């Protein structure tokens, strides 16, 4: 496969034998089917957007002097080094996205389907996607006419259209080791506008052709590496702004992008039932020193946002999580 130079490396890959298949799982009888954003009716789109905004009216679950909305970026920041660049990336973000949607349901009354954004449909012009609509979408690029200055002196181009134009996430990572509160506008900086040549190259990594080729990868280590470093990282960079620091869940589109990443992994898993337990490699682990071989019995930490559960419990989405695509 020819993926050279299309994405940044995310760390060394360890190759060891896969764990055995046929592990027990908790089944569900009526799995929810997640849907692409543009397949939702207008009422469900509006209800979803309203529920996201409602998170800003709910108190923190993790003891912060901020809101439930802000908990997600805070947790992602604190767990960053354990949840990126290694085997746990896909399972942790699968569960994190599940927790977010469950929170919208339990705390904000959302009853519609779980959405994802299939950006392969928009790869050459993200700004023209219905997802970026100012009506029943998430608003467009950050504006040069409405800016703020961050604590480290950076200029934030604020989103000035759509339902999140007045949204003010509390926490922002300003350098690799520092996150500050105080609030800031939701900001984006899309290279589609500012660096069209760079975006033209990036668009190839989120094209249907690229994804189709990536999905033929037969090896778990190679597959998760390509998915994280390729299309996953490319959409973060293509939206820019809020999606660049490790407080990226500040961006509401984070939770349409990551279900799409999860969907691709799910589709890859469906090609062979052995992939429902295919999980191996070495990485650092939360609360431990050094690296070791991963296990299906490793715990997915949620920093108090939700129950910590094992990777084994989320590998098959028709088990405890109870959904399909």
FENGIWO-V476720 format. One line per field, one symbol per residue. phi: phi as a letter, one per 20 degrees, with the letter a starting at -180 (. if undefined). psi: psi as a letter, one per 40 degrees, with the letter a starting at -180 (. if undefined). burial: b if it has 16 or more other ideal C-beta (glycine too) atoms within 10 Angstrom, else e. A space follows every 10 residues. Layout:
phi: ???
psi: ???
burial: ???
This chain:
phi: .ddgmebffd pfdddcffff emffbeeceb ffdfcfgfef fgffffffff ffffgfddfg edneebdfgf gfffffffeg fedcmbgfgf fffffgffff fffgffecmf cfffecdeff fcfebgfefg fefeedbdne ffdfebccdf fenfeeeffd cnfdfdfcge dbfdbgcccd eonaffccbe fgeecffffg fffffdegff fgfgfegedg fffffffffe fgfffgffem lgeeffegfg egfgedffff fffffgffff fbffffceba pdafcgmcem dbffbfefee fclnfbffce fgfdfdfeef fmbcc
psi: igeheeiiie iihhhiiiii afiiihiidg hihiiideei iddddddddd dddddeeiii effifaidde dddddddded eeeifadedd dddddddddd dddddddeeh eaihiihged eedegdeeid deiecfaeia iiheehiihi deeihhhihe iaeedehgid ihheidehhi aeiiihiigh edddgddddd ddddefiddd ddddeehehd dddddddddc ddddddddda bdediefded hdededdddd ddddddddde dhddeeehhi iiiiiheiia iihiieeiih hefedihhii ddeedheebd dfia.
burial: eebeebbeeb eebeeeeebe eeeebeebee eeebbbbbeb eeebbebbbe bbbbbbeeeb bbebebbbbb bbbbbbbbbb ebbbbbbbbb bbbbbbbbbb bebbeebbeb ebbbbbbbbb ebbeebeebb bbbeebbbbb bbbeeeeeeb eeeeebbbbb bbbbbebbbb bbbeeeeebb eeebbbbbbb bbbeeeeebe ebbebbbeeb beebeebeeb bebbbbbbbb bbbbbbbbbb bbbbbbbbbb bbbbbbbbbb bbbbbbebbe eeeebbbbbb bbbebbeeee eeebebebeb bbbebbeebb bbbbbbbbbb bebeb
